[in-house]
Amino acid sequence: MCCSLAAVLGVLVHVGVTRQTVAAARDKALEQLHDASRAYEAGEALPPESGLDPAGLPESLRRLAVSGRHGTIVAERDGRPTMWAATPADGRALATAVDYEQSARTITGLDNAIIGSSVLAIGGTLLVGGFAVRRVTRRLHQTATVARRISRGELDARVGDTGAAGAAQPARLDEVATVARALDTMAGTLQAKLVSEQRFTADVAHELRTPLTGLQAASELLPEGRATDLVRERVRTMRRLTEDLLEISRLDSGSGVVETDLHRLGRVAERVVRATGTDTEVVVVRDAHVETDRRRLERVLGNLVANAHRHGRGPVVLTVAGPVVTVRDHGEGYPEYLLAHGPQRFRSGGGAKGHGLGLTIAVGQAEAIGARLEFRNAGGGGGGAEAVLTLPWPPAEGGP
């Protein structure tokens, strides 16, 4: 817009000054032609730079004068710009010439001045505009970066942009600062709600622990029978749910401590399968030593194996290939929502049993030990679901 405005103004100034300069030179040439005409009619000597069909007279102007009309034209004479004026005189052209070089220099100088000033103005405008735009875009990029961090779960991230006026004049916040402040407010509100929900979940789980412990102890005193077995099974389910809720609350708050040590991954996998008591095949393609928290790793693998047996079909195979552990079943595979968005609390695919916290805990514990847990459906023969756990590798320097 600035370039276009400068170009339009330059053209207008050029046209206006050129017209004024040409008009002044034309008036002077016509006045000199008038004097030459009077001298010619009186039989007197013609003024200087005047004559009948003088040398250098443009042919177009000569024909115009011979046809009985008069006119002016700017043309070169001996390499110099000249303003010609001609009028008919006894079938010939009476013409006079006025030096136009000074006027042409004036116009050229004006054009150079317009171009120079336009370049300087445009350059200055671009520099100032570029600085202002970079300042705004930098703040926008910062706001976008914080928004992405918040979307990843970092609800303590803040922009802290107070705008051009600064914190002392909040009423003069610009648009970028307004957006940044709204984002910070949203993040603060979300964080407060999440902390409140985490505290509520932890409090409820803690409060349920004591009565459930007593309820389980009381159920052991009941006489054996089908009703007693049903009560005991429900109590055990409630206790597992309570422990899972406590574990999730600890993962959400990040209050747990990761205790790492060097462990042989194949042995950990075999120990997990034995602890689950399930018919799971362990295949060690290539064993590896990993530095990790064994308790958390066993929790991840145990939940994956239990989920494969609960929601899939056999055979269930746990494969160790270096730092990568794959748990695969041969059922219908993971539901679409899980593949797209990951495990969701209290949601199980179809009519499957379970409260949907096993995979959620597995994901949280994997993140705690710095591992990556991916869910996909097997594309080979037999289909089924695959959970792939990739542990940090290689182990710390000095390990086996």
C-alpha positions as CSV (number, residue, x, y, z in Angstrom):
1,M,0.0,0.0,0.0
2,C,2.8,2.4,0.9
3,C,4.6,1.6,-2.4
4,S,1.4,2.1,-4.4
5,L,0.7,5.4,-2.7
6,A,4.3,6.7,-3.3
7,A,4.0,5.7,-7.0
8,V,0.7,7.5,-7.4
9,L,1.9,10.6,-5.7
10,G,5.1,10.6,-7.8
11,V,3.2,10.2,-11.0
12,L,0.8,13.0,-10.1
13,V,3.7,15.4,-9.2
14,H,5.6,14.5,-12.4
15,V,2.5,15.0,-14.6
16,G,1.7,18.3,-12.9
17,V,5.2,19.8,-13.1
18,T,5.7,18.5,-16.6
19,R,2.5,20.1,-17.8
20,Q,3.4,23.4,-16.1
21,T,6.9,23.4,-17.6
22,V,5.8,22.5,-21.1
23,A,3.0,25.1,-21.0
24,A,5.6,27.8,-20.0
25,A,7.9,26.8,-22.8
26,R,5.0,26.7,-25.3
27,D,3.8,30.1,-24.3
28,K,7.3,31.5,-24.8
29,A,7.6,29.8,-28.2
30,L,4.2,31.1,-29.3
31,E,5.1,34.6,-28.2
32,Q,8.3,34.4,-30.2
33,L,6.4,33.1,-33.2
34,H,4.0,36.0,-32.9
35,D,6.9,38.4,-33.1
36,A,8.3,36.6,-36.1
37,S,4.9,36.7,-37.8
38,R,4.7,40.5,-37.4
39,A,8.2,40.9,-38.6
40,Y,7.5,38.7,-41.7
41,E,4.3,40.6,-42.5
42,A,6.1,43.9,-42.1
43,G,9.0,42.8,-44.3
44,E,11.4,43.2,-41.5
45,A,14.2,40.9,-40.5
46,L,13.1,37.8,-38.6
47,P,14.1,37.5,-34.9
48,P,16.9,35.0,-34.0
49,E,16.0,31.3,-34.0
50,S,13.1,32.0,-36.5
51,G,12.8,31.5,-40.2
52,L,10.9,30.0,-43.2
53,D,11.3,26.2,-43.2
54,P,14.4,26.4,-41.0
55,A,16.8,23.4,-40.8
56,G,15.8,20.9,-38.1
57,L,12.1,21.7,-38.2
58,P,10.2,18.4,-37.5
59,E,8.5,17.2,-40.7
60,S,5.2,16.7,-38.9
61,L,5.1,20.3,-37.6
62,R,6.1,21.6,-41.1
63,R,3.2,19.7,-42.8
64,L,0.8,21.0,-40.1
65,A,1.9,24.6,-40.9
66,V,1.7,24.2,-44.7
67,S,-1.8,22.8,-44.3
68,G,-2.8,26.2,-42.8
69,R,-2.7,25.5,-39.1
70,H,-0.2,26.3,-36.4
71,G,1.2,24.2,-33.5
72,T,4.1,23.4,-31.2
73,I,6.2,20.3,-30.6
74,V,9.2,19.3,-28.5
75,A,12.0,17.7,-30.6
76,E,15.7,17.2,-30.7
77,R,17.8,19.8,-32.6
78,D,21.6,19.2,-32.7
79,G,21.2,16.8,-29.9
80,R,19.4,19.3,-27.6
81,P,15.7,19.4,-26.7
82,T,13.9,22.2,-28.4
83,M,10.4,23.6,-28.3
84,W,9.3,24.4,-31.9
85,A,6.4,26.6,-32.9
86,A,5.2,27.0,-36.5
87,T,2.5,28.8,-38.5
88,P,1.6,29.1,-42.2
89,A,3.3,31.8,-44.3
90,D,2.6,32.0,-48.1
91,G,2.4,28.2,-48.4
92,R,5.5,27.7,-46.3
93,A,6.2,27.2,-42.6
94,L,7.3,30.1,-40.5
95,A,8.9,28.5,-37.4
96,T,10.7,29.5,-34.3
97,A,12.8,27.5,-31.8
98,V,13.1,27.9,-28.1
99,D,15.8,26.1,-26.1
100,Y,14.0,23.5,-24.0
101,E,17.1,21.9,-22.4
102,Q,16.8,23.7,-19.0
103,S,13.1,22.7,-18.7
104,A,14.0,19.1,-19.6
105,R,16.7,19.2,-16.9
106,T,14.2,20.5,-14.4
107,I,11.8,17.7,-15.1
108,T,14.6,15.1,-15.0
109,G,15.9,16.4,-11.7
110,L,12.3,16.4,-10.3
111,D,11.9,12.8,-11.4
112,N,15.1,11.8,-9.8
113,A,14.1,13.6,-6.6
114,I,10.7,11.9,-6.6
115,I,12.3,8.5,-7.1
116,G,15.0,9.0,-4.5
117,S,12.5,10.3,-1.9
118,S,10.1,7.5,-2.7
119,V,12.8,4.9,-2.2
120,L,13.9,6.4,1.1
121,A,10.2,6.7,2.3
122,I,9.4,3.1,1.2
123,G,12.7,1.8,2.7
124,G,12.0,3.6,6.0
125,T,8.4,2.4,6.0
126,L,9.4,-1.2,5.3
127,L,12.0,-1.1,8.1
128,V,9.6,0.3,10.6
129,G,6.8,-2.0,9.4
130,G,9.1,-5.0,9.5
131,F,10.2,-4.2,13.0
132,A,6.6,-3.8,14.1
133,V,5.4,-6.9,12.3
134,R,8.3,-9.0,13.7
135,R,7.4,-7.8,17.2
136,V,3.8,-8.8,16.8
137,T,4.5,-12.1,15.1
138,R,7.1,-12.9,17.7
139,R,4.5,-12.4,20.4
140,L,2.0,-14.4,18.4
141,H,4.5,-17.3,18.0
142,Q,5.1,-17.2,21.8
143,T,1.4,-17.3,22.4
144,A,1.0,-20.3,20.0
145,T,3.9,-22.1,21.6
146,V,2.3,-21.7,25.0
147,A,-1.0,-22.9,23.6
148,R,0.7,-26.1,22.2
149,R,2.3,-26.7,25.6
150,I,-1.0,-26.4,27.3
151,S,-2.6,-28.8,24.8
152,R,0.2,-31.3,25.8
153,G,-0.9,-31.0,29.4
154,E,1.5,-28.4,30.7
155,L,-1.2,-26.3,32.4
156,D,1.4,-24.2,34.3
157,A,2.6,-22.7,31.1
158,R,1.9,-19.0,30.8
159,V,2.5,-16.3,28.1
160,G,2.7,-13.3,30.5
161,D,2.4,-10.8,27.7
162,T,1.3,-7.4,29.1
163,G,1.3,-5.6,25.7
164,A,3.0,-2.4,24.6
165,A,1.7,-0.4,27.5
166,G,3.1,-2.6,30.2
167,A,1.6,-3.9,33.3
168,A,1.2,-0.4,34.7
169,Q,-1.5,0.4,32.1
170,P,-3.7,-2.7,31.7
171,A,-6.4,-0.7,30.1
172,R,-4.3,-0.1,27.0
173,L,-3.5,-3.7,26.2
174,D,-3.3,-4.4,22.5
175,E,-5.0,-7.3,20.7
176,V,-2.1,-9.7,21.0
177,A,-1.8,-9.0,24.7
178,T,-5.6,-9.5,25.1
179,V,-5.4,-12.9,23.4
180,A,-2.4,-13.8,25.6
181,R,-4.1,-12.8,28.8
182,A,-7.2,-14.8,27.8
183,L,-5.1,-17.8,27.1
184,D,-3.4,-17.4,30.5
185,T,-6.7,-17.1,32.2
186,M,-8.0,-20.2,30.5
187,A,-4.9,-22.2,31.4
188,G,-5.2,-21.0,35.1
189,T,-8.9,-22.0,35.2
190,L,-8.2,-25.4,33.6
191,Q,-5.3,-26.0,36.0
192,A,-7.4,-25.1,39.0
193,K,-10.2,-27.4,37.9
194,L,-7.8,-30.3,37.2
195,V,-6.1,-29.9,40.6
196,S,-9.5,-29.9,42.2
197,E,-10.5,-33.0,40.4
198,Q,-7.2,-34.7,41.2
199,R,-7.6,-33.8,44.9
200,F,-11.2,-35.0,44.9
201,T,-10.2,-38.4,43.3
202,A,-7.3,-38.9,45.8
203,D,-9.5,-38.0,48.7
204,V,-12.3,-40.3,47.6
205,A,-9.8,-43.1,47.1
206,H,-8.2,-42.6,50.5
207,E,-11.6,-42.5,52.2
208,L,-12.7,-45.7,50.5
209,R,-9.6,-47.6,51.5
210,T,-10.4,-48.1,55.2
211,P,-14.0,-49.2,54.8
212,L,-13.1,-51.5,51.9
213,T,-10.3,-53.1,54.0
214,G,-12.8,-53.7,56.8
215,L,-15.3,-55.0,54.3
216,Q,-12.8,-57.5,52.8
217,A,-11.9,-58.7,56.3
218,A,-15.6,-59.1,57.1
219,S,-16.2,-61.0,53.9
220,E,-13.6,-63.6,54.9
221,L,-15.7,-64.4,58.0
222,L,-18.8,-65.2,56.0
223,P,-19.7,-68.9,55.5
224,E,-18.6,-70.4,52.2
225,G,-21.1,-70.3,49.4
226,R,-22.0,-68.8,46.1
227,A,-23.2,-65.5,47.7
228,T,-20.0,-65.2,49.7
229,D,-17.9,-65.7,46.6
230,L,-19.9,-63.0,44.8
231,V,-19.4,-60.6,47.7
232,R,-15.7,-61.3,47.9
233,E,-15.2,-60.8,44.2
234,R,-17.0,-57.5,44.3
235,V,-15.0,-56.3,47.2
236,R,-11.7,-57.2,45.4
237,T,-12.9,-55.3,42.4
238,M,-13.7,-52.3,44.5
239,R,-10.2,-52.5,46.1
240,R,-8.5,-52.7,42.7
241,L,-10.5,-49.8,41.5
242,T,-9.5,-47.7,44.6
243,E,-5.8,-48.6,44.2
244,D,-6.0,-47.7,40.5
245,L,-7.6,-44.3,41.3
246,L,-4.8,-43.6,43.9
247,E,-2.2,-44.5,41.4
248,I,-3.7,-42.2,38.7
249,S,-3.9,-39.4,41.2
250,R,-0.2,-39.8,42.0
251,L,0.7,-39.9,38.3
252,D,-1.4,-36.8,37.6
253,S,0.3,-34.9,40.4
254,G,3.8,-36.2,39.6
255,S,4.4,-36.9,43.3
256,G,5.9,-40.4,42.7
257,V,9.7,-40.9,42.8
258,V,11.4,-42.8,39.9
259,E,14.0,-45.2,41.2
260,T,16.2,-46.4,38.3
261,D,18.6,-49.3,38.2
262,L,20.0,-51.6,35.5
263,H,17.7,-54.5,34.7
264,R,17.7,-57.3,32.2
265,L,14.5,-56.8,30.2
266,G,13.9,-60.5,29.3
267,R,13.9,-61.5,33.0
268,V,11.6,-58.7,33.9
269,A,9.2,-59.8,31.2
270,E,9.2,-63.4,32.4
271,R,8.7,-62.3,36.0
272,V,5.7,-60.2,34.9
273,V,4.0,-63.1,33.0
274,R,4.5,-65.4,36.0
275,A,3.0,-62.8,38.3
276,T,-0.1,-62.4,36.2
277,G,-0.7,-66.2,36.1
278,T,-1.9,-66.0,32.5
279,D,-1.1,-68.2,29.6
280,T,1.2,-65.8,27.8
281,E,4.1,-66.8,25.6
282,V,7.4,-64.9,26.1
283,V,9.7,-64.6,23.1
284,V,13.1,-63.0,23.6
285,V,14.5,-62.2,20.2
286,R,17.3,-60.1,21.6
287,D,17.7,-59.4,25.3
288,A,18.9,-56.0,26.5
289,H,19.8,-54.3,29.7
290,V,17.8,-51.2,30.4
291,E,18.2,-48.5,33.2
292,T,14.7,-48.0,34.5
293,D,12.3,-48.2,37.5
294,R,11.5,-51.9,37.7
295,R,8.3,-51.5,39.7
296,R,6.9,-49.1,37.2
297,L,8.0,-51.2,34.2
298,E,6.4,-54.3,35.7
299,R,3.2,-52.3,36.2
300,V,3.2,-51.3,32.5
301,L,3.8,-54.8,31.2
302,G,1.4,-56.4,33.7
303,N,-1.4,-54.0,32.6
304,L,-0.7,-54.7,28.9
305,V,-0.8,-58.4,29.4
306,A,-3.9,-58.3,31.6
307,N,-5.7,-56.1,29.0
308,A,-4.7,-58.4,26.2
309,H,-6.3,-61.4,28.0
310,R,-9.3,-59.4,29.1
311,H,-10.3,-57.7,25.9
312,G,-8.5,-59.8,23.2
313,R,-8.2,-63.5,22.4
314,G,-5.3,-65.9,22.7
315,P,-2.6,-66.6,22.0
316,V,-1.1,-63.6,23.7
317,V,2.6,-63.1,22.9
318,L,5.1,-60.9,24.7
319,T,8.1,-60.2,22.5
320,V,11.4,-58.6,23.7
321,A,13.6,-57.2,20.9
322,G,16.3,-55.1,22.4
323,P,14.7,-52.1,24.2
324,V,11.4,-52.7,22.5
325,V,8.7,-54.9,24.1
326,T,5.6,-55.9,22.1
327,V,2.4,-57.4,23.6
328,R,0.1,-58.8,21.0
329,D,-3.2,-60.7,21.2
330,H,-5.3,-62.2,18.3
331,G,-8.6,-60.6,19.0
332,E,-10.5,-57.9,17.2
333,G,-7.9,-55.2,17.8
334,Y,-8.1,-51.8,19.6
335,P,-11.2,-49.7,19.0
336,E,-10.9,-46.6,16.7
337,Y,-11.2,-44.1,19.5
338,L,-8.2,-45.6,21.3
339,L,-6.0,-45.6,18.2
340,A,-7.0,-42.0,17.5
341,H,-6.9,-40.4,21.0
342,G,-5.3,-43.0,23.3
343,P,-6.8,-44.7,26.3
344,Q,-9.6,-42.9,28.1
345,R,-10.5,-43.4,31.7
346,F,-13.6,-45.4,32.5
347,R,-14.1,-46.3,28.9
348,S,-13.8,-49.9,27.5
349,G,-14.5,-50.9,24.0
350,G,-17.8,-52.6,23.2
351,G,-19.3,-54.6,26.1
352,A,-15.9,-55.6,27.6
353,K,-15.6,-55.8,31.3
354,G,-13.3,-53.5,33.2
355,H,-13.2,-49.9,34.3
356,G,-10.8,-48.7,31.6
357,L,-8.0,-47.6,33.9
358,G,-5.4,-50.3,33.1
359,L,-4.1,-48.8,29.8
360,T,-4.4,-45.3,31.2
361,I,-2.1,-46.3,34.1
362,A,0.3,-48.0,31.6
363,V,0.6,-44.8,29.6
364,G,1.2,-42.7,32.7
365,Q,3.9,-45.1,34.1
366,A,5.6,-45.3,30.7
367,E,5.8,-41.5,30.6
368,A,7.2,-41.5,34.1
369,I,10.2,-43.8,33.1
370,G,10.7,-42.0,29.8
371,A,9.4,-44.7,27.6
372,R,7.1,-44.5,24.6
373,L,4.0,-46.6,24.5
374,E,2.1,-47.0,21.2
375,F,-1.1,-48.8,20.3
376,R,-1.9,-50.3,16.9
377,N,-3.7,-53.1,15.3
378,A,-1.6,-55.9,13.9
379,G,-1.6,-56.1,10.1
380,G,-0.2,-59.6,9.7
381,G,-2.0,-62.9,9.8
382,G,-4.5,-63.3,12.6
383,G,-5.0,-59.6,13.3
384,G,-5.2,-58.6,16.9
385,A,-4.0,-55.6,18.9
386,E,-0.4,-54.7,19.5
387,A,1.0,-52.5,22.3
388,V,4.6,-51.5,21.6
389,L,6.7,-50.2,24.5
390,T,10.1,-48.6,23.6
391,L,12.4,-48.0,26.5
392,P,15.3,-45.5,26.6
393,W,18.4,-46.9,25.0
394,P,21.4,-47.4,25.4
395,P,21.8,-47.8,29.2
396,A,24.0,-45.4,31.1
397,E,27.8,-45.5,30.5
398,G,29.4,-48.2,32.5
399,G,26.5,-50.6,32.3
400,P,26.8,-54.1,30.9
